[in-house]
């Protein structure tokens, strides 16, 4: 395998690492429950995307389990 012929300087190393940044994700507001959500993702709080129910929430799943356990 090839190895570097000469040592990289500190400034070259730091220039390369200058692009390793953290960013704050952009958030939008869910039109159904008014909670923050990632754009183009279903809302984790209410389970809606484009005003259609696409996910079950934790509350709904727990209620279904309770109903199944009782019967």
N, CA, C and O atoms as a Tinker XYZ file with bonds, in Angstrom:
   284  protein
     1  N      0.844000   -1.188000    0.000000    73     2
     2  CA     0.000000    0.000000    0.000000    64     1     3
     3  C      0.882000    1.241000    0.000000    63     2     4     5
     4  O      1.947000    1.263000    0.617000    81     3
     5  N      0.422000    2.273000   -0.702000    73     3     6
     6  CA     1.231000    3.486000   -0.754000    64     5     7
     7  C      1.228000    4.224000    0.573000    63     6     8     9
     8  O      0.231000    4.249000    1.294000    81     7
     9  N      2.349000    4.812000    0.866000    73     7    10
    10  CA     2.499000    5.619000    2.073000    64     9    11
    11  C      2.856000    7.043000    1.672000    63    10    12    13
    12  O      3.421000    7.260000    0.601000    81    11
    13  N      2.530000    8.022000    2.524000    73    11    14
    14  CA     2.889000    9.383000    2.179000    64    13    15
    15  C      4.409000    9.558000    2.130000    63    14    16    17
    16  O      5.140000    9.038000    2.973000    81    15
    17  N      4.858000   10.298000    1.128000    73    15    18
    18  CA     6.296000   10.498000    0.968000    64    17    19
    19  C      6.815000   11.497000    1.992000    63    18    20    21
    20  O      7.916000   11.343000    2.522000    81    19
    21  N      6.003000   12.534000    2.269000    73    19    22
    22  CA     6.411000   13.550000    3.240000    64    21    23
    23  C      5.292000   13.779000    4.248000    63    22    24    25
    24  O      4.122000   13.499000    3.987000    81    23
    25  N      5.680000   14.286000    5.382000    73    23    26
    26  CA     4.729000   14.567000    6.443000    64    25    27
    27  C      3.843000   15.757000    6.064000    63    26    28    29
    28  O      4.321000   16.748000    5.511000    81    27
    29  N      2.542000   15.642000    6.370000    73    27    30
    30  CA     1.626000   16.759000    6.123000    64    29    31
    31  C      1.790000   17.777000    7.237000    63    30    32    33
    32  O      1.917000   17.421000    8.409000    81    31
    33  N      1.787000   19.027000    6.865000    73    31    34
    34  CA     1.948000   20.079000    7.865000    64    33    35
    35  C      0.676000   20.200000    8.711000    63    34    36    37
    36  O     -0.383000   19.686000    8.352000    81    35
    37  N      0.814000   20.892000    9.842000    73    35    38
    38  CA    -0.312000   21.087000   10.754000    64    37    39
    39  C     -1.414000   21.878000   10.055000    63    38    40    41
    40  O     -2.596000   21.576000   10.217000    81    39
    41  N     -1.030000   22.890000    9.278000    73    39    42
    42  CA    -2.052000   23.702000    8.613000    64    41    43
    43  C     -2.812000   22.890000    7.566000    63    42    44    45
    44  O     -4.017000   23.084000    7.399000    81    43
    45  N     -2.140000   21.990000    6.863000    73    43    46
    46  CA    -2.845000   21.139000    5.893000    64    45    47
    47  C     -3.805000   20.204000    6.594000    63    46    48    49
    48  O     -4.923000   19.983000    6.127000    81    47
    49  N     -3.372000   19.657000    7.711000    73    47    50
    50  CA    -4.249000   18.784000    8.486000    64    49    51
    51  C     -5.470000   19.549000    8.977000    63    50    52    53
    52  O     -6.594000   19.054000    8.898000    81    51
    53  N     -5.244000   20.761000    9.485000    73    51    54
    54  CA    -6.347000   21.549000   10.011000    64    53    55
    55  C     -7.302000   22.017000    8.917000    63    54    56    57
    56  O     -8.507000   22.115000    9.146000    81    55
    57  N     -6.774000   22.302000    7.741000    73    55    58
    58  CA    -7.642000   22.673000    6.611000    64    57    59
    59  C     -8.575000   21.521000    6.253000    63    58    60    61
    60  O     -9.750000   21.734000    5.954000    81    59
    61  N     -8.052000   20.320000    6.286000    73    59    62
    62  CA    -8.858000   19.150000    5.973000    64    61    63
    63  C     -9.945000   18.951000    7.027000    63    62    64    65
    64  O    -11.074000   18.587000    6.699000    81    63
    65  N     -9.607000   19.188000    8.275000    73    63    66
    66  CA   -10.559000   18.978000    9.358000    64    65    67
    67  C    -11.546000   20.137000    9.525000    63    66    68    69
    68  O    -12.504000   20.027000   10.290000    81    67
    69  N    -11.319000   21.237000    8.821000    73    67    70
    70  CA   -12.194000   22.405000    8.957000    64    69    71
    71  C    -13.608000   22.111000    8.471000    63    70    72    73
    72  O    -14.545000   22.813000    8.850000    81    71
    73  N    -13.777000   21.095000    7.645000    73    71    74
    74  CA   -15.098000   20.788000    7.091000    64    73    75
    75  C    -15.911000   19.845000    7.971000    63    74    76    77
    76  O    -17.053000   19.530000    7.634000    81    75
    77  N    -15.365000   19.395000    9.067000    73    75    78
    78  CA   -16.098000   18.518000    9.979000    64    77    79
    79  C    -16.916000   19.376000   10.923000    63    78    80    81
    80  O    -16.455000   19.715000   12.013000    81    79
    81  N    -18.111000   19.726000   10.523000    73    79    82
    82  CA   -18.932000   20.626000   11.325000    64    81    83
    83  C    -20.221000   19.930000   11.738000    63    82    84    85
    84  O    -20.727000   19.056000   11.033000    81    83
    85  N    -20.728000   20.321000   12.860000    73    83    86
    86  CA   -22.062000   19.908000   13.274000    64    85    87
    87  C    -23.032000   20.978000   12.814000    63    86    88    89
    88  O    -22.670000   22.152000   12.740000    81    87
    89  N    -24.229000   20.600000   12.512000    73    87    90
    90  CA   -25.220000   21.580000   12.100000    64    89    91
    91  C    -26.515000   21.323000   12.849000    63    90    92    93
    92  O    -26.791000   20.203000   13.280000    81    91
    93  N    -27.287000   22.358000   12.993000    73    91    94
    94  CA   -28.591000   22.245000   13.625000    64    93    95
    95  C    -29.592000   21.872000   12.536000    63    94    96    97
    96  O    -29.702000   22.590000   11.542000    81    95
    97  N    -30.317000   20.778000   12.693000    73    95    98
    98  CA   -31.248000   20.386000   11.640000    64    97    99
    99  C    -32.393000   21.390000   11.521000    63    98   100   101
   100  O    -32.853000   21.945000   12.519000    81    99
   101  N    -32.840000   21.613000   10.298000    73    99   102
   102  CA   -33.972000   22.505000   10.100000    64   101   103
   103  C    -35.237000   21.793000   10.561000    63   102   104   105
   104  O    -35.422000   20.605000   10.296000    81   103
   105  N    -36.082000   22.506000   11.234000    73   103   106
   106  CA   -37.313000   21.933000   11.759000    64   105   107
   107  C    -38.508000   22.668000   11.181000    63   106   108   109
   108  O    -38.455000   23.874000   10.938000    81   107
   109  N    -39.573000   21.936000   10.966000    73   107   110
   110  CA   -40.820000   22.553000   10.551000    64   109   111
   111  C    -41.870000   22.210000   11.604000    63   110   112   113
   112  O    -41.638000   21.378000   12.482000    81   111
   113  N    -43.005000   22.851000   11.506000    73   111   114
   114  CA   -44.064000   22.641000   12.491000    64   113   115
   115  C    -45.131000   21.738000   11.887000    63   114   116   117
   116  O    -45.579000   21.958000   10.761000    81   115
   117  N    -45.528000   20.740000   12.628000    73   115   118
   118  CA   -46.568000   19.811000   12.189000    64   117   119
   119  C    -47.902000   20.570000   12.131000    63   118   120   121
   120  O    -48.277000   21.224000   13.105000    81   119
   121  N    -48.624000   20.492000   11.002000    73   119   122
   122  CA   -49.895000   21.218000   10.916000    64   121   123
   123  C    -50.994000   20.612000   11.783000    63   122   124   125
   124  O    -51.981000   21.286000   12.078000    81   123
   125  N    -50.845000   19.359000   12.195000    73   123   126
   126  CA   -51.892000   18.702000   12.975000    64   125   127
   127  C    -51.747000   18.957000   14.477000    63   126   128   129
   128  O    -52.719000   19.318000   15.141000    81   127
   129  N    -50.527000   18.770000   15.016000    73   127   130
   130  CA   -50.356000   18.873000   16.474000    64   129   131
   131  C    -49.481000   20.050000   16.883000    63   130   132   133
   132  O    -49.301000   20.296000   18.075000    81   131
   133  N    -48.931000   20.786000   15.909000    73   131   134
   134  CA   -48.117000   21.990000   16.145000    64   133   135
   135  C    -46.799000   21.699000   16.867000    63   134   136   137
   136  O    -46.223000   22.597000   17.482000    81   135
   137  N    -46.316000   20.457000   16.798000    73   135   138
   138  CA   -45.009000   20.105000   17.357000    64   137   139
   139  C    -43.943000   20.256000   16.279000    63   138   140   141
   140  O    -44.251000   20.243000   15.088000    81   139
   141  N    -42.694000   20.399000   16.697000    73   139   142
   142  CA   -41.599000   20.462000   15.737000    64   141   143
   143  C    -41.342000   19.080000   15.155000    63   142   144   145
   144  O    -41.424000   18.071000   15.856000    81   143
   145  N    -41.028000   19.047000   13.852000    73   143   146
   146  CA   -40.712000   17.791000   13.184000    64   145   147
   147  C    -39.699000   18.072000   12.093000    63   146   148   149
   148  O    -39.521000   19.222000   11.690000    81   147
   149  N    -39.028000   17.024000   11.607000    73   147   150
   150  CA   -38.108000   17.167000   10.491000    64   149   151
   151  C    -38.917000   17.308000    9.200000    63   150   152   153
   152  O    -39.930000   16.630000    9.032000    81   151
   153  N    -38.479000   18.181000    8.285000    73   151   154
   154  CA   -39.227000   18.310000    7.037000    64   153   155
   155  C    -39.158000   17.024000    6.213000    63   154   156   157
   156  O    -38.136000   16.338000    6.204000    81   155
   157  N    -40.243000   16.709000    5.529000    73   155   158
   158  CA   -40.378000   15.517000    4.688000    64   157   159
   159  C    -40.333000   14.229000    5.508000    63   158   160   161
   160  O    -40.019000   13.169000    4.965000    81   159
   161  N    -40.638000   14.298000    6.792000    73   159   162
   162  CA   -40.741000   13.135000    7.665000    64   161   163
   163  C    -42.115000   13.156000    8.315000    63   162   164   165
   164  O    -42.717000   14.217000    8.479000    81   163
   165  N    -42.603000   11.993000    8.680000    73   163   166
   166  CA   -43.849000   11.932000    9.431000    64   165   167
   167  C    -43.602000   12.454000   10.844000    63   166   168   169
   168  O    -42.510000   12.306000   11.394000    81   167
   169  N    -44.618000   13.058000   11.412000    73   167   170
   170  CA   -44.505000   13.594000   12.780000    64   169   171
   171  C    -44.473000   12.422000   13.765000    63   170   172   173
   172  O    -45.335000   11.545000   13.711000    81   171
   173  N    -43.497000   12.405000   14.649000    73   171   174
   174  CA   -43.388000   11.314000   15.620000    64   173   175
   175  C    -44.407000   11.456000   16.742000    63   174   176   177
   176  O    -44.731000   10.481000   17.420000    81   175
   177  N    -44.912000   12.673000   16.937000    73   175   178
   178  CA   -45.852000   12.903000   18.016000    64   177   179
   179  C    -47.260000   12.412000   17.660000    63   178   180   181
   180  O    -47.895000   11.722000   18.458000    81   179
   181  N    -47.750000   12.766000   16.462000    73   179   182
   182  CA   -49.120000   12.401000   16.091000    64   181   183
   183  C    -49.198000   11.371000   14.976000    63   182   184   185
   184  O    -50.248000   10.751000   14.801000    81   183
   185  N    -48.112000   11.160000   14.202000    73   183   186
   186  CA   -48.097000   10.141000   13.166000    64   185   187
   187  C    -48.641000   10.586000   11.826000    63   186   188   189
   188  O    -48.918000    9.745000   10.971000    81   187
   189  N    -48.805000   11.887000   11.613000    73   187   190
   190  CA   -49.353000   12.384000   10.360000    64   189   191
   191  C    -48.242000   12.853000    9.428000    63   190   192   193
   192  O    -47.198000   13.335000    9.868000    81   191
   193  N    -48.497000   12.697000    8.110000    73   191   194
   194  CA   -47.626000   13.242000    7.064000    64   193   195
   195  C    -48.534000   13.697000    5.936000    63   194   196   197
   196  O    -49.353000   12.921000    5.445000    81   195
   197  N    -48.395000   14.958000    5.520000    73   195   198
   198  CA   -49.271000   15.551000    4.503000    64   197   199
   199  C    -50.747000   15.364000    4.861000    63   198   200   201
   200  O    -51.566000   15.023000    4.008000    81   199
   201  N    -51.064000   15.587000    6.109000    73   199   202
   202  CA   -52.424000   15.507000    6.648000    64   201   203
   203  C    -53.054000   14.129000    6.477000    63   202   204   205
   204  O    -54.277000   14.012000    6.402000    81   203
   205  N    -52.236000   13.093000    6.417000    73   203   206
   206  CA   -52.713000   11.712000    6.387000    64   205   207
   207  C    -52.048000   10.928000    7.505000    63   206   208   209
   208  O    -50.853000   11.089000    7.754000    81   207
   209  N    -52.805000   10.089000    8.172000    73   207   210
   210  CA   -52.265000    9.261000    9.252000    64   209   211
   211  C    -51.443000    8.129000    8.639000    63   210   212   213
   212  O    -51.976000    7.296000    7.906000    81   211
   213  N    -50.129000    8.102000    8.944000    73   211   214
   214  CA   -49.260000    7.074000    8.370000    64   213   215
   215  C    -48.553000    6.236000    9.433000    63   214   216   217
   216  O    -48.066000    5.147000    9.126000    81   215
   217  N    -48.486000    6.715000   10.665000    73   215   218
   218  CA   -47.818000    5.986000   11.744000    64   217   219
   219  C    -48.738000    5.848000   12.938000    63   218   220   221
   220  O    -49.601000    6.693000   13.179000    81   219
   221  N    -48.544000    4.775000   13.678000    73   219   222
   222  CA   -49.231000    4.641000   14.959000    64   221   223
   223  C    -48.334000    5.235000   16.034000    63   222   224   225
   224  O    -47.122000    5.020000   16.016000    81   223
   225  N    -48.906000    5.967000   16.955000    73   223   226
   226  CA   -48.129000    6.553000   18.036000    64   225   227
   227  C    -47.957000    5.524000   19.151000    63   226   228   229
   228  O    -48.625000    4.490000   19.163000    81   227
   229  N    -47.072000    5.812000   20.068000    73   227   230
   230  CA   -46.831000    4.892000   21.187000    64   229   231
   231  C    -48.104000    4.708000   22.014000    63   230   232   233
   232  O    -48.397000    3.609000   22.484000    81   231
   233  N    -48.850000    5.792000   22.182000    73   231   234
   234  CA   -50.089000    5.723000   22.955000    64   233   235
   235  C    -51.079000    4.751000   22.324000    63   234   236   237
   236  O    -51.696000    3.939000   23.013000    81   235
   237  N    -51.225000    4.846000   20.994000    73   235   238
   238  CA   -52.162000    3.968000   20.288000    64   237   239
   239  C    -51.735000    2.510000   20.388000    63   238   240   241
   240  O    -52.575000    1.628000   20.564000    81   239
   241  N    -50.440000    2.252000   20.278000    73   239   242
   242  CA   -49.937000    0.877000   20.366000    64   241   243
   243  C    -50.183000    0.307000   21.755000    63   242   244   245
   244  O    -50.580000   -0.851000   21.890000    81   243
   245  N    -49.947000    1.116000   22.796000    73   243   246
   246  CA   -50.184000    0.655000   24.170000    64   245   247
   247  C    -51.664000    0.383000   24.410000    63   246   248   249
   248  O    -52.015000   -0.588000   25.080000    81   247
   249  N    -52.539000    1.236000   23.866000    73   247   250
   250  CA   -53.977000    1.018000   24.036000    64   249   251
   251  C    -54.419000   -0.270000   23.352000    63   250   252   253
   252  O    -55.249000   -1.001000   23.892000    81   251
   253  N    -53.873000   -0.558000   22.166000    73   251   254
   254  CA   -54.209000   -1.801000   21.474000    64   253   255
   255  C    -53.756000   -3.017000   22.278000    63   254   256   257
   256  O    -54.479000   -4.011000   22.352000    81   255
   257  N    -52.574000   -2.948000   22.877000    73   255   258
   258  CA   -52.074000   -4.062000   23.682000    64   257   259
   259  C    -52.963000   -4.297000   24.900000    63   258   260   261
   260  O    -53.228000   -5.439000   25.277000    81   259
   261  N    -53.422000   -3.194000   25.515000    73   259   262
   262  CA   -54.302000   -3.329000   26.677000    64   261   263
   263  C    -55.625000   -3.969000   26.279000    63   262   264   265
   264  O    -56.146000   -4.823000   26.998000    81   263
   265  N    -56.178000   -3.555000   25.123000    73   263   266
   266  CA   -57.446000   -4.115000   24.652000    64   265   267
   267  C    -57.294000   -5.600000   24.336000    63   266   268   269
   268  O    -58.187000   -6.387000   24.651000    81   267
   269  N    -56.183000   -5.996000   23.721000    73   267   270
   270  CA   -55.956000   -7.401000   23.389000    64   269   271
   271  C    -55.788000   -8.234000   24.652000    63   270   272   273
   272  O    -56.238000   -9.379000   24.707000    81   271
   273  N    -55.143000   -7.665000   25.666000    73   271   274
   274  CA   -54.919000   -8.389000   26.910000    64   273   275
   275  C    -56.185000   -8.609000   27.691000    63   274   276   277
   276  O    -56.304000   -9.613000   28.394000    81   275
   277  N    -57.150000   -7.691000   27.590000    73   275   278
   278  CA   -58.407000   -7.808000   28.339000    64   277   279
   279  C    -59.335000   -8.859000   27.737000    63   278   280   281
   280  O    -60.042000   -9.547000   28.474000    81   279
   281  N    -59.346000   -8.993000   26.428000    73   279   282
   282  CA   -60.290000   -9.917000   25.778000    64   281   283
   283  C    -59.795000  -11.322000   25.714000    63   282   284
   284  O    -60.488000  -12.197000   25.195000    81   283
